[in-house]
Amino acid sequence: MNEKTLKKPSFGISVVIIAFLFVVIIAQLVLGYSPEIHLTLVFSIAFAVILLMATGTKWAQIEEGILHGCKIATVPMLILMFIGLLIPMLIACGTIPSLIYYGLKIISPSVFLVTACVVCSVSAICIGSSWTTAATFGVAFMGISVGLGIPAPITAGAVISGAVLGDKLSPMSDSTNLAAGVCEANLFDHVRAMVYTTVPAYVISLVLYAIIGSKYSASNMDMESVNEILGAIEANFDIDALHVIISLLPLVLIVVLAAKQVSALAIMVVGSLFAMLIAVITQGYNLYDLMVYMNNGFSMETGSDIVDSLVNRGGIQSMMWTLSLGYLGLSYGGILEKCLVMEAILDKMERLTRTPRGLVITHNITSVVVNFLSGSQYVAIIIPGRMYLPAYDKLNLQRRLASRTCEDSGTVTSQLVPWGLCGVFYLGALGVSAWDYAPYTFLCYLTPIIAILCTCFKMFLWEKTPEEAAAVAKENEANA
């Protein structure tokens, strides 16, 4: 639509629309009901549409918002669908069973959470993707945690914290490149700037995982369950040294393709097909069975209910509940964006950005709010990032500070939104809802807190050099 024809709602109407979603969720929680989030979003969308149209917004503008949200959701939801292909193939070819088997033999319960966090952070740095890390190493750690008796939400929190740390500090990450691009900052200056907030949060998270992990020791392990898992894996999968090495080749291929910056969609498909080939050659499966697994999830009666629950998972169909949630969440966010609901609220925050401290704190808070409203870390990076960038220039602050703030709040807190892209993805990949794992995803809380504390104490608020200020002034003059 032409910008001149867009109808912006009033600040009061915008607040009412946004408040409705949170009031419904809080009411459900207070009444003791687990939020039926699909219907919560449907009713929130309906409420927003009715109120917007009653106050003059045209249906065409609302429809544009819905289609915009669905467009944002399409690629991530396709990735999630292909994760549904990849997981059963990694199980069939022996990758995940091998990691679970040897993880149970090697990893002590007391250091398990720290190990999971560190391994996932290294993986995400190498491949530039927290999602791919969660779908491979994360799934294996979830299986190991069952044998060690460590609750799944805590394990998911450690996996996600590590994966997000690696994703943020990887120059190959899409969100890292997006934040640098949106704020017109040098990519490597942006990555170095994030070290000051993310690494302290990571270290504190590791300490917390070590403290929690100390409550779990070998003496507290249910050895009967562990032996049951080990025995069932031995009986149903080839896990001798040669087969284990071969089964890890799909992970190697995924890392190599990611390092070459191949599309995530292509990585999922190629990884699935390669794992399928290995499953045929080394595990004796036929192509028809593997195609059934890709569609409906891996299926095997191992003789152990515990192992059945670990390996009977994945498949395109298992992701449909999650995909529908993603499209609903992004449709709601698209309406708020294209119908200028968020812009109406952000306009009121201009007075808070007149000092470096106020600007960075407001930017952090805004990105968190936009995350919960839009369900998309990309929207939470782009809208506040572009909106506040002129204020950073006006206050003579380096643009890497703006890009860092986009990630400290927009990228990190997206994992905590149950109806958002990341929350939906981790539910599908790890089998744990954000409602459950959020309290243990320490990095996602600590990073924005540390960023705000640094701002309050006027730490790492970098001003432009005279050369940088002159270059920006010349650029702004050319744009004008």
N, C-alpha and C positions, 0 to 999 in steps of 0.2 A: 504493500500500500504506500501511497505518497505520504511523506512525513507530515505534510500540512493537514492531512485528513485524519491523523491519529488523534484519538481522544484520550487525554490523560485524566485518570480519576483523581479526586481530591485526596489529601493526606488522610483524612478521617475514614473515607471509604477504603483506602488501601490498608490501613491498620485493621479495620474490621475483617477484611478478606483474609489477611494473614493470621489474625488472632483466631479465626474460626478453626483452622487446622489444629493449632496447638491446644485450644480449649477442648476439642473433641478427643484428642489423644490423651490429654491429662485426665479428662473425665473417665475415659475407659480404664486408665491405670488406677485412679482413685477407687473406682467401683470394683476393682479386682479382676478386670477382664484384660486378657492379652489383646492388644489392638488388632482388629481385623483390618490390616493396613490397606488392602485393596479397596475395600468399601469406604474406609475413611477418606482415601484419596478421591474416590468417585463422588462422595458427598461434598468434599471440599471443592472439587472442580465445579460441580453443579451450583453450589452456593456462590462461588466466584462469578460464574457465567451469569446467573440471575441478577446479582447485584450490579455487575458491570453493565449489562444491557439495560437495566432499570435506570441507570444514571447516564445513559447516552452512548455507550460504547457499541459500535456496530458488530454484527456477527462475523463479518469478514475479517475484522481485526482479531477477534477471539480465535477464529479458525486458523488464521495465520500463526498465532501463538502455539496452538496445538500441533500443527504440522511442523513448526520450527522445533518444538520439543522432541517430537518423534524423529526428526532428522538427526538431532544430536544423539538420540538413543540408538540409532540404527547400527553404527559400527561397533560400539561397545556391546550391544546385545548380540550381534553376530559373533563377536569374539567369545562371548559367554556360551553361545550355542556350540561353537567349535571346541570350547573347553569340554563340553559334554561329549564330544567325539574323542578328545585326547585322553581323558581320564580312563575310560574303559580299555583303551588300547595300551596305555602305560601299565595297567593291571594285567592285561592278557599277555603282554610280552615279558612280564616279570619285573619291571622297573620298580613299581611301588611295593609289591611283596618283598623284593630283595632289600629295599631301603628299610621297610618295617622290621624284617627279620634281623638284619645286622644292627639296626638301630637299637633293638631290644637287647641284643647281646653286648653292645659296646657302651651305650650311653647310660650313665647313672641317673636315677631320678632326681637327685639333688642338683645336678647341673643341666638337666634336660631343657628347662625353659630358657636358660642363658644360651645353650647350644642352638636351640631352635631360632632364637632371635638373631644370633650372630651369623649362622649359616644362611638364613633368609636375607639378611642385609648384604652379605657378600654376593649372593646370587643376584639380587636385584641391581647392585652396582654394576655387575658384569653384563647383565642382559638388558638393563634399563627398564624393567617392567616388574612392578609389584604383583600384577595379576598373574603373569606367567610363573613367577616364583611361588605364589600361593597355590597354583594349580598343579605344581610338580612337587617341590620340596614340602610345601605346606600340607598337601594331602598326606604325604608320607609321615610327617610329624604328628598329624592328627591320629593316624593309625597307631603310631608308637605310644602316644599318650594313653591310649586305652589299656595297653599292656602294663604301663607303669602306674596306672591308677590316678593319673592327673586329669582333672576335669577339662572337658573339651573347650569351654569358653576361655579358660586361662591359657591353654595352648594356642587357641586362635588369636588371642591378644598378643602373645609373644611373636607368633608368625607374622601378623600384620604389622606390628611395630618394626620388626626387622626389615620386612619388605618395603615399607614406606620410607624408612631411612635410606635404604639403598636406592630406591627409585628417585628420591629427591636429589641425591648427590651424584647421580649418574648423568653424564652429558648426553647419553642416548635416550633419556626418558622424554616422553612426549609432553608431560606436564612441566618438566623443567625447561624444555625448549619453548613451550607456549608462554610461560611466565616471563622468560627473558625477552621473547618477541613482543609480547603485549606492552611491556614497559620499556622497550627499545634499549635493553641493557646487553652488554657483552655476556655471552653464555658462561664463560669461565669465571668472569668477575661475579656473576650471579651465583654460581656454585660455591665459590669461595666465601661469599657473603653468608650463605646458609650455614656454613660450618659453625658460626658463632652462636647460633640458636639451636640447631638440630643436634650437633654432637653432644653438648651438655645434656640435652633431653634424652639422648640415646644412652649415655653413661648412667644417668639416674635410673632409667628404665631397666638397664641390666642389673643394677644393684637391687632394685625392687624384685626382679625376677629371681635373683639369687636368694633373696630373703624368703620369698614364697616357696622356691624350690627346696630350701633347706628343711621344709616341713615334710618333704617326701624323701624317704631313704630306701635303700635296698631291703632293710628289715621290715619296711611297711608294704613292700610289694606283694601282690597276690601272685605267688609263684605258680599256683595251680593254673591261673588264667594265662600267665606268661608261657608256661610250658604247653598249654593248650594251643595258643597262637603259633608258637614255634613249630609244634608238631603238625598242625593243620597246613601251614605254609610248606613245610618239608614234603608233606604227602601230596600236595596238589600243584606245586610249582618246582621247576628245576632251579635250584639255588646254589649249585656248585660254582667254583670260582670262574670258570669259563662262561657259563650262562649269565652270571651276575655282571661280568664285564660287558658282555654283548647287550644285556638289558639296559645298561646305562648309556648306550650309544645315542638313543633318542634325546636324552638330556644334553649330551655333547652337541648334537646337531642343533638343538634349540638355542643353546648359548652362542654357537658360531653364527647362526642366522641373525640372531639379535645383535651381535657385535657388528655385523655388516649392515645393520639398520634395515633389515627386511621387514615388510609390513607384518604386524602382529597377526592379522588374519591369515596371511600366507604361512607364517610360522606354525600356527595351530594346525592347519591342514597338512602341511608337509610333515610335521612331527607325528601327526596321527597316522598318516600313510606309512611312514617309515617304521613306526612302532607296530603297525599291522603286519608289515612284511616280516619283521623279526618274530612276531607271535606265530606266524605261519611256519617259518623255518625252524625255530628253536623250541616252540611249545606245542607244535602239532595241531594248531587250530585250522579249520577250513574257512574260506572267505565268507561263506554264507553266515556262519555263526558270528564272525567278527562284525559283519554288517548289522546283524540283529543287536549285538552289544552296542554298536555305535548309536543305534536308534533308541533302544530301550534300557541301556545300561548293562554293565557286566553282570553275569549271573552264573553262580556256581554253588553247589552244595558241598562245602568242604568238610562237613562232619563237625564243625564248630560254629555255634551261633555267633560267637564273638568275631571270628574271622569272616563269616558271612556278612556281618554288618559292616565290616571294613572294606571288603572287596566288591560287594554287590552294589555298585553305585555308578553314577555317570549316565551318559546317554542324552541325546537331544531332547527326548520327551521329558526327562526329569528336570529340564531347565525351563519348561514352559511357564510354570507358576512364577518363577523368578523373572522371566522375560516380560510377562504381563505387568508385573509390579514396576519394572524399569520404565516401560512405556507410559504407564499411568503417572508415575512420579515426574517424568520429564515433560509430559503433557501439561501437568499442573505448573511446573516451572516455566514452560514456554508461554503459558497464558500470562503469568505474572510479569515476564520480561516484555513480551510484545505489546501487552496492554498497558505498559508503563506503570504498573503497580509498584514495582521496586524502585523505579526512577522517582516516583512521587515521594517515596519515603527518604531516598538518598538525598534528594534536594534539601531536605530539612537539616541535613547533617553538615552542610557547608560551613556553618559557623564554628564547628568543632575542629576545623582543620587549619587554623591560623597559626599554629606553632608546630614545630617538628614533633613534639611529644603528642599533642592532640591529633596530629595527622596520622601517625603510625598506629596509635591506639584505635582511632576511629576506623582506619583501614582494616585492621585485624578484626574488629568486632563486626564490621560490615560484611566482610568475606564469610565469616562464620554464619551470620544470619542468612546471607544469600545462598550459602551451601544448603542449609536446612529448608529453604523455601524452593530453590530450583532443583535440588537433588543432583546437581551436576557440579563437579569440581571445575570444569571448564568455564561454566558461567560464572562461578565464584572467583575465578581468576580474571576473566576478561572484563566483566562489567565494573567491579570496583577498581581494577587495575587501570583501565582507561579513564575512568571517572576521576581518580585521584592523581594521576600522573602530572597534570598541569600544576597541582598544588606542590608536589615535590620540586618541580622546576622553579616555582615561585619562591620557595623557601631555600633554594640553592642546595638541595640535597641530591646526592648521587642517585641515579636511576636504579642501581643494583639494590638500593634500600627498598624501593617500591616493588621490584620483582621478588625480593626475598620475602616481603610481607605477604605478597600474593600466595606464596607457597606455605609460609608459616601458618596461615589461617585457612586459605582456600583449599590447598591440596591435602593438608594433614587432617583436617576435621571432616573431610568428605567420607572417611571410613566410618564415621559415627552416625551417619544418617541412614536409618533402616530402609527408607524408600528411595535413597539415592543410588547412583550408578555403582559406587564402590560397595555400599552395604548390600545391595542386591547381588553383586558379583560374589562377594565372600560367602554369602548365604548359599549360593549355588555350588561354589567350589569346596568350601570347608564344612558345609552343613550346619553352620552356627549363625544365628541371627545377630545383627548388631545390638538388638535389645539385650542379648546375653553377653557378647564378648566386649562390648564398649567399656565396661568398668576396668578391664584388664589391658586395654590398648593404651598403655601409659604414654608412649611417645606422642600420641595424638592430642593428649591434654597438655603435656609438659611443654611442647614446642611453642604454642601461642602464648602460654603463660610466661615462659622465659623471654620471648620476644617483647612482650609488654613490660616485663621487669627491666630489661635492658633499656627500653625507651624511657621508663620512669627515672632511671639513674643516668640517663644521657650517655649510654654506652653504645658504641657502634652506630652512631648517627652520622654517617660520612657526608661531609659537604663537598661540593664540586670544586675542583681546582679552577683557577682562572681560565685555563685553556678549555676545560670542559664546559664551563659556564658560557664562554664565548661561542663555542660550537653549537650549544643548545639554542642560544639566542638567535644565531644565524639560521638554524634549522626552523625555528618557530616563525621567523620573519619570512622565510621562503614559503612555508606552508600557508601563512596568512595571505 
